[in-house]
């Protein structure tokens, strides 16, 4: 049997702890608790978008996604938007920040977007070492036509970061598509094969936009 992961769950003002076996690859999402807001004592920028809470061998963990929404940019009709991801480790008297991720689009006068792909948000333990991996995927764009957005898939195992970067796949005519490319960083190519396999599968699932089919 794979190691057991203790998963914290909080609901209706009370908590319970369950012992759950780590699932096999292909059923890799851990049964984490979804947060409905920022826990008291966890300092973040922006408005709460989504969050997850779990316990692994490192202790209690909280992943929080936030966004600023559109703000006024420099000059004319320019607008900016920022998104953030935070991983906090629970301590005896609060939270310790393990890592923080920031991205943005600034001074855009066209259609602006910086948004998380929430269906791709996951907490896994693909290498079965007792330390969870967190997966955050998002796209950013400033565009006035049907063109690919910048697409990123960021994974952390503890403080170590893995990144897949490229573009969304868009349908530009009845017969043609544009974008969809992906480039894994050195951490993915040198790391466990199961990480890269999961990243590639996730990328292909969530890269289509504007009627494109993978």
LUMMI-580536 format. One record per residue (C-alpha): residue number from 1; x negated, y negated, z. Coordinates in Angstrom, 2 decimals. Example, Ala and Ser with C-alpha at 12.3 -4.5 7.8 and 13.67 -1.06 7.14 Angstrom:
BEGIN
    n     east    north       up
    1   -12.30     4.50     7.80
    2   -13.67     1.06     7.14
//
This chain:
BEGIN
    n     east    north       up
    1     0.00     0.00     0.00
    2    -1.20    -3.50    -0.75
    3    -1.98    -5.77     2.14
    4     0.96    -7.39     3.89
    5     1.59   -11.11     3.58
    6     3.55   -12.85     6.26
    7     5.98   -15.27     4.65
    8     7.37   -18.16     6.67
    9    10.92   -19.15     5.94
   10    12.88   -22.06     7.36
   11    16.61   -22.50     6.86
   12    19.52   -24.23     8.58
   13    17.30   -25.61    11.32
   14    15.82   -22.31    12.47
   15    12.96   -20.13    11.29
   16    12.17   -16.49    10.85
   17     9.08   -14.57     9.78
   18     9.16   -11.56     7.50
   19     6.39    -9.14     6.59
   20     6.43    -8.60     2.84
   21     4.14    -6.46     0.68
   22     2.35    -8.32    -2.09
   23     4.06    -7.45    -5.39
   24     2.30    -5.76    -8.28
   25     1.20    -7.71   -11.35
   26     4.23    -8.46   -13.45
   27     6.20    -9.24   -10.29
   28     3.66   -11.72    -9.05
   29     5.75   -14.46    -7.46
   30     5.50   -14.18    -3.70
   31     8.80   -14.61    -1.83
   32     7.92   -18.05    -0.51
   33    10.30   -20.51     1.06
   34    11.36   -23.50    -1.07
   35    11.12   -26.84     0.71
   36    13.89   -29.42     0.53
   37    11.68   -32.34     1.51
   38     8.28   -33.40     2.81
   39     7.60   -31.90     6.25
   40     7.12   -34.45     9.00
   41     3.44   -35.28     9.37
   42     2.44   -34.45     5.77
   43     1.41   -37.78     4.20
   44     2.13   -38.01     0.45
   45     2.59   -40.64    -2.26
   46     5.74   -40.76    -4.37
   47     9.11   -39.07    -4.10
   48     9.51   -35.39    -3.30
   49    10.07   -33.18    -6.37
   50     9.56   -29.61    -5.12
   51     7.63   -27.59    -2.58
   52     6.74   -24.14    -1.34
   53     5.78   -22.78     2.07
   54     4.04   -19.48     2.83
   55     1.56   -17.74     5.10
   56    -1.47   -15.77     3.94
   57    -4.73   -14.77     5.62
   58    -5.81   -18.44     5.74
   59    -2.76   -19.34     7.84
   60     0.33   -21.40     7.15
   61     0.39   -23.30     3.86
   62     2.54   -25.97     2.23
   63     2.50   -27.01    -1.47
   64     4.25   -30.30    -2.27
   65     4.89   -31.94    -5.67
   66     5.78   -35.64    -5.89
   67     6.27   -38.31    -8.55
   68     6.45   -42.11    -8.51
   69     8.98   -42.52   -11.29
   70     8.48   -45.29   -13.83
   71     6.79   -48.46   -12.61
   72     5.99   -51.69   -14.45
   73     2.78   -51.56   -16.45
   74     0.56   -54.35   -17.67
   75     2.29   -56.65   -20.14
   76     5.49   -56.55   -22.17
   77     7.63   -53.45   -21.78
   78     4.72   -51.28   -20.63
   79     5.50   -48.73   -17.95
   80     3.46   -46.29   -15.90
   81     4.20   -43.08   -14.02
   82     2.15   -40.92   -11.67
   83     2.55   -37.36   -10.39
   84     0.87   -35.67    -7.44
   85     0.42   -32.18    -5.98
   86    -0.76   -31.53    -2.43
   87    -1.80   -28.35    -0.64
   88    -1.71   -28.67     3.13
   89    -2.86   -26.08     5.64
   90    -0.94   -26.05     8.90
   91    -2.91   -26.80    12.06
   92    -2.01   -26.76    15.71
   93    -1.01   -30.41    15.67
   94    -0.04   -31.12    12.07
   95    -1.46   -30.60     8.59
   96    -4.91   -30.59     7.02
   97    -5.19   -31.52     3.33
   98    -6.88   -28.69     1.40
   99    -6.67   -30.34    -2.04
  100    -4.85   -33.09    -3.88
  101    -4.14   -33.36    -7.62
  102    -3.22   -36.58    -9.42
  103    -2.30   -37.33   -13.04
  104    -0.61   -40.24   -14.76
  105     0.43   -42.10   -17.89
  106    -0.25   -45.83   -17.72
  107     0.80   -48.89   -19.71
  108     3.06   -47.04   -22.16
  109     5.49   -49.06   -24.31
  110     7.12   -46.00   -25.90
  111     8.83   -42.93   -24.42
  112     6.87   -42.16   -21.27
  113     6.89   -38.91   -19.33
  114     4.89   -37.17   -16.64
  115     6.85   -34.22   -15.33
  116     6.32   -30.91   -13.63
  117     7.60   -27.74   -15.27
  118     9.27   -26.39   -12.17
  119    10.09   -22.97   -13.60
  120     6.34   -22.38   -13.88
  121     5.67   -23.26   -10.23
  122     4.46   -20.09    -8.53
  123     2.55   -18.72    -5.56
  124     0.85   -15.40    -6.27
  125    -1.82   -13.03    -5.04
  126    -2.87   -11.46    -8.33
  127    -6.28   -10.28    -7.12
  128    -4.79    -8.88    -3.90
  129    -7.35   -10.50    -1.60
  130    -4.91   -11.98     0.89
  131    -5.45   -15.59    -0.25
  132    -2.60   -16.90    -2.37
  133    -3.02   -18.60    -5.74
  134    -0.86   -21.66    -6.50
  135     0.23   -22.45   -10.07
  136     1.31   -25.96   -11.08
  137     2.21   -26.79   -14.70
  138     3.11   -30.21   -16.10
  139     3.18   -32.33   -19.22
  140     2.38   -35.98   -19.86
  141     3.16   -38.12   -22.90
  142     3.51   -41.60   -24.33
  143     5.11   -41.10   -27.74
  144     7.49   -42.67   -30.23
  145     7.99   -39.59   -32.42
  146     8.27   -35.81   -32.25
  147     4.68   -35.04   -31.37
  148     3.05   -32.71   -28.82
  149     2.66   -33.78   -25.21
  150    -0.45   -33.10   -23.17
  151     0.10   -29.86   -21.26
  152    -1.84   -28.61   -18.23
  153    -1.67   -25.51   -16.06
  154    -3.62   -25.86   -12.82
  155    -4.28   -22.95   -10.48
  156    -5.98   -23.07    -7.08
  157    -7.15   -20.17    -4.96
  158    -8.03   -21.90    -1.74
  159   -10.07   -24.95    -2.75
  160   -11.30   -23.42    -6.03
  161    -9.63   -24.92    -9.09
  162    -8.84   -23.25   -12.43
  163    -7.42   -25.23   -15.36
  164    -5.83   -24.52   -18.74
  165    -5.46   -27.61   -20.95
  166    -3.86   -28.23   -24.34
  167    -0.62   -29.41   -25.92
  168     3.02   -28.46   -26.10
  169     4.30   -26.74   -29.23
  170     6.80   -28.87   -31.21
  171     8.86   -28.26   -34.33
  172     8.06   -30.99   -36.88
  173    10.00   -29.55   -39.85
  174    12.08   -26.52   -40.78
  175     8.92   -24.55   -41.47
  176     6.14   -26.25   -39.51
  177     5.10   -26.63   -35.89
  178     2.36   -28.69   -34.29
  179     0.36   -28.22   -31.11
  180     0.57   -25.26   -28.77
  181    -3.20   -25.00   -28.40
  182    -4.73   -24.01   -25.06
  183    -8.28   -24.16   -23.71
  184    -9.19   -22.41   -20.45
  185   -11.95   -23.95   -18.37
  186   -15.11   -22.13   -17.27
  187   -13.51   -21.01   -14.01
  188   -10.79   -19.11   -15.87
  189   -13.17   -17.50   -18.37
  190   -15.60   -16.42   -15.65
  191   -12.99   -15.42   -13.08
  192   -10.86   -12.31   -12.64
  193    -9.24   -11.24   -15.91
  194    -5.85   -11.06   -14.22
  195    -5.94   -14.84   -13.66
  196    -6.52   -15.65   -17.32
  197    -3.91   -13.12   -18.44
  198    -1.31   -14.71   -16.19
  199    -2.30   -18.21   -17.36
  200    -2.00   -17.30   -21.04
  201     1.36   -15.65   -20.54
  202     2.69   -18.64   -18.59
  203     1.36   -21.06   -21.20
  204     3.08   -19.28   -24.09
  205     6.34   -19.14   -22.16
  206     6.55   -22.84   -21.34
  207     4.74   -24.66   -24.18
  208     7.65   -24.95   -26.71
  209     9.46   -28.29   -27.07
  210    11.99   -29.81   -29.49
  211    13.32   -26.56   -30.91
  212     9.98   -24.81   -31.36
  213     9.88   -21.07   -30.77
  214     6.84   -19.18   -29.56
//
